[in-house]
């Protein structure tokens, strides 16, 4: 029998790519975003230099208020943003616009000093506003119903592909069973109107999940651990 190092590989194995070198991307390693912009940290606060998004126009959460609609940073707050529908004039404070209005009035709105946010509905594309993303301090993704998972995909595209680093807000049907998955893909604020979910948040009854087997692009593999095991980045 010839030495092992002289045995030719099986014909079934010829032509297959060699295993990934240590430190390279092997099976289970997180996908590296194709964008040259650094992926934003998740889900905690982001520094001004962390990536895209108008961090200079960062809007602080509204005043803490147990009756407020916005859950952020472990407490309910009043909403510091005004949602603008139709053709109403821009108010003096932070405003959230529908995507269609931004596209129709981009030239005029791009130069205003008011902090701008954008609401994107399921099914609306991101490619036609990709270059505009740095202009927005907040992007709200609408969940029209519990079973519609398209905003999760939009959130991952914003954080991982486009490197969006501004505030990412979930609005619409935001329920307790969804919160951990929402945080996982990059949401850091939530408009919560569902009474049982509000009670669960106020009473600290939303379980924390810090260990995952399926990575996302916003997770860094812990040194010295199995490559397919990920801990949530705090």
C-alpha positions as CSV (number, residue, x, y, z in Angstrom):
1,X,0.0,0.0,0.0
2,X,1.5,3.4,-0.9
3,X,2.0,6.0,1.8
4,X,-1.1,8.1,2.5
5,X,0.5,11.3,1.1
6,X,0.9,9.6,-2.3
7,X,-2.7,8.4,-2.6
8,X,-4.6,10.2,-5.4
9,X,-7.8,11.8,-4.4
10,X,-11.0,9.9,-5.3
11,X,-12.4,10.9,-8.7
12,X,-15.6,12.0,-6.8
13,X,-13.5,14.6,-4.9
14,X,-11.5,15.9,-7.9
15,X,-12.5,19.4,-8.9
16,X,-14.0,20.3,-5.6
17,X,-12.8,23.6,-4.0
18,X,-10.3,23.3,-1.2
19,X,-11.5,23.9,2.4
20,X,-11.4,27.5,3.5
21,X,-8.2,28.6,5.2
22,X,-8.2,29.5,8.8
23,X,-9.5,33.0,9.2
24,X,-11.3,32.9,5.8
25,X,-15.0,32.5,5.2
26,X,-15.9,28.9,5.8
27,X,-19.2,27.2,6.4
28,X,-21.2,29.0,9.1
29,X,-19.2,32.2,8.9
30,X,-21.4,35.3,8.6
31,X,-21.8,36.8,5.2
32,X,-19.8,39.9,4.6
33,X,-21.9,42.8,3.2
34,X,-21.2,43.6,-0.4
35,X,-21.3,47.3,0.5
36,X,-18.0,49.0,1.2
37,X,-19.6,50.7,4.1
38,X,-19.0,49.2,7.5
39,X,-22.0,47.3,8.9
40,X,-23.7,49.2,11.7
41,X,-23.5,47.7,15.2
42,X,-26.7,46.3,16.5
43,X,-28.9,46.8,18.4
44,X,-27.5,49.3,20.8
45,X,-26.8,53.0,20.4
46,X,-24.6,54.0,17.5
47,X,-21.9,56.6,17.5
48,X,-21.9,59.4,15.0
49,X,-19.1,57.9,13.0
50,X,-20.5,54.4,12.9
51,X,-21.9,54.5,9.4
52,X,-24.6,55.9,7.2
53,X,-27.6,57.7,8.5
54,X,-27.9,61.3,9.4
55,X,-26.3,61.0,12.8
56,X,-25.7,64.8,13.0
57,X,-29.5,65.2,13.1
58,X,-30.0,62.4,15.6
59,X,-33.2,63.0,17.5
60,X,-33.3,62.1,21.2
61,X,-36.2,59.9,22.3
62,X,-39.2,61.8,23.5
63,X,-39.8,62.4,27.2
64,X,-40.2,59.2,29.2
65,X,-44.0,58.5,29.6
66,X,-45.6,55.2,30.6
67,X,-48.5,56.1,28.2
68,X,-46.2,57.0,25.3
69,X,-46.3,54.9,22.2
70,X,-42.6,54.4,21.6
71,X,-40.6,51.7,23.4
72,X,-36.9,52.5,23.3
73,X,-34.0,51.9,25.7
74,X,-36.1,49.9,28.1
75,X,-38.9,52.4,28.6
76,X,-41.9,54.0,26.9
77,X,-41.5,57.5,25.5
78,X,-43.6,60.1,23.9
79,X,-43.0,60.2,20.1
80,X,-40.6,63.0,19.2
81,X,-41.5,62.6,15.5
82,X,-44.5,63.9,13.6
83,X,-45.9,61.6,10.9
84,X,-46.7,63.6,7.8
85,X,-49.3,62.3,5.4
86,X,-50.5,63.8,2.1
87,X,-49.2,67.3,1.2
88,X,-49.2,68.9,4.6
89,X,-46.5,71.5,5.3
90,X,-43.5,70.4,7.2
91,X,-43.6,71.3,10.9
92,X,-40.7,72.8,12.8
93,X,-39.6,69.5,14.4
94,X,-38.6,66.0,13.3
95,X,-40.9,64.6,10.7
96,X,-41.5,61.2,9.1
97,X,-42.4,61.2,5.4
98,X,-43.9,58.5,3.2
99,X,-41.5,57.3,0.6
100,X,-43.6,58.5,-2.3
101,X,-43.6,62.1,-1.0
102,X,-39.8,62.0,-0.6
103,X,-39.5,60.8,-4.3
104,X,-41.9,63.5,-5.5
105,X,-40.2,66.4,-3.5
106,X,-36.7,65.1,-3.1
107,X,-35.1,68.3,-4.5
108,X,-36.9,70.6,-2.1
109,X,-36.7,68.3,1.0
110,X,-33.1,67.4,0.7
111,X,-32.0,71.0,1.6
112,X,-34.3,71.5,4.6
113,X,-32.8,71.7,8.1
114,X,-35.6,69.7,9.7
115,X,-34.6,66.2,10.8
116,X,-36.2,63.8,8.3
117,X,-37.4,60.2,8.7
118,X,-38.9,57.9,6.2
119,X,-41.6,55.3,6.4
120,X,-41.3,52.3,4.1
121,X,-44.2,49.9,3.5
122,X,-43.8,46.2,2.7
123,X,-43.2,45.8,-1.0
124,X,-41.5,49.1,-1.5
125,X,-38.0,48.9,-2.9
126,X,-34.8,50.4,-1.4
127,X,-32.6,50.6,-4.5
128,X,-34.2,53.8,-5.8
129,X,-33.4,55.6,-2.5
130,X,-30.1,53.9,-1.6
131,X,-28.1,57.1,-2.3
132,X,-30.5,59.1,-0.1
133,X,-30.3,56.9,3.0
134,X,-27.6,59.1,4.7
135,X,-30.2,61.9,4.8
136,X,-32.5,60.1,7.2
137,X,-32.1,60.1,10.9
138,X,-34.9,57.5,11.2
139,X,-36.4,54.9,9.0
140,X,-39.7,53.3,10.0
141,X,-40.7,49.9,8.5
142,X,-44.4,49.1,8.6
143,X,-45.7,45.8,9.7
144,X,-49.3,45.7,8.4
145,X,-50.0,42.4,10.1
146,X,-48.4,39.8,12.3
147,X,-47.8,37.3,9.4
148,X,-46.1,39.8,7.1
149,X,-42.3,39.2,7.3
150,X,-41.2,41.5,4.5
151,X,-40.1,44.3,6.9
152,X,-37.6,41.8,8.5
153,X,-35.9,41.5,5.1
154,X,-35.9,45.2,4.6
155,X,-34.3,45.7,8.0
156,X,-31.5,43.3,7.2
157,X,-30.9,45.0,3.8
158,X,-30.7,48.4,5.4
159,X,-28.3,47.3,8.1
160,X,-26.2,44.8,6.2
161,X,-26.2,45.7,2.6
162,X,-26.6,49.5,2.8
163,X,-24.9,50.0,6.2
164,X,-27.7,52.2,7.5
165,X,-26.8,53.4,11.0
166,X,-29.7,55.6,11.9
167,X,-32.7,54.7,14.1
168,X,-34.7,51.8,12.7
169,X,-38.3,51.7,14.0
170,X,-40.9,49.0,13.8
171,X,-44.5,50.4,13.4
172,X,-47.9,48.8,12.9
173,X,-48.5,45.3,14.2
174,X,-45.7,45.1,16.8
175,X,-46.4,42.2,19.2
176,X,-44.5,40.6,22.0
177,X,-43.6,37.4,20.1
178,X,-41.9,39.5,17.4
179,X,-39.7,41.8,19.5
180,X,-36.7,39.6,19.8
181,X,-36.7,38.8,16.1
182,X,-37.1,42.5,15.3
183,X,-34.1,43.4,17.5
184,X,-32.1,40.7,15.9
185,X,-32.4,42.2,12.5
186,X,-31.6,45.7,13.5
187,X,-34.7,47.5,15.0
188,X,-33.9,49.7,17.9
189,X,-37.2,51.4,18.6
190,X,-40.8,50.2,18.4
191,X,-44.2,51.8,18.2
192,X,-46.4,49.6,20.4
193,X,-50.1,50.0,20.5
194,X,-51.0,46.4,21.4
195,X,-52.2,46.5,25.1
196,X,-50.9,43.0,26.2
197,X,-47.5,43.7,24.6
198,X,-47.3,47.1,26.3
199,X,-48.1,45.4,29.7
200,X,-45.5,42.7,29.1
201,X,-42.8,45.3,28.3
202,X,-43.7,47.5,31.3
203,X,-43.6,44.5,33.6
204,X,-40.3,43.1,32.1
205,X,-41.9,39.9,30.8
206,X,-40.4,39.9,27.4
207,X,-37.7,37.2,27.5
208,X,-34.2,38.0,26.4
209,X,-32.6,35.7,23.9
210,X,-28.8,36.1,23.7
211,X,-27.7,32.8,22.0
212,X,-28.4,31.9,18.3
213,X,-27.5,29.2,15.9
214,X,-28.3,31.1,12.8
215,X,-26.1,34.2,12.3
216,X,-26.9,37.5,10.8
217,X,-24.5,39.9,9.2
218,X,-24.6,42.2,12.2
219,X,-23.1,39.5,14.5
220,X,-19.4,39.0,15.1
221,X,-18.3,35.4,15.8
222,X,-17.0,35.1,19.3
223,X,-13.3,34.3,19.4
224,X,-12.6,30.6,20.2
225,X,-16.1,29.4,19.8
226,X,-17.8,27.2,17.2
227,X,-18.3,29.3,14.0
228,X,-22.0,28.5,13.9
229,X,-22.7,29.7,17.4
230,X,-23.5,33.4,17.8
231,X,-24.2,35.6,20.8
232,X,-26.2,38.7,20.5
233,X,-24.1,41.9,20.2
234,X,-25.1,44.3,23.0
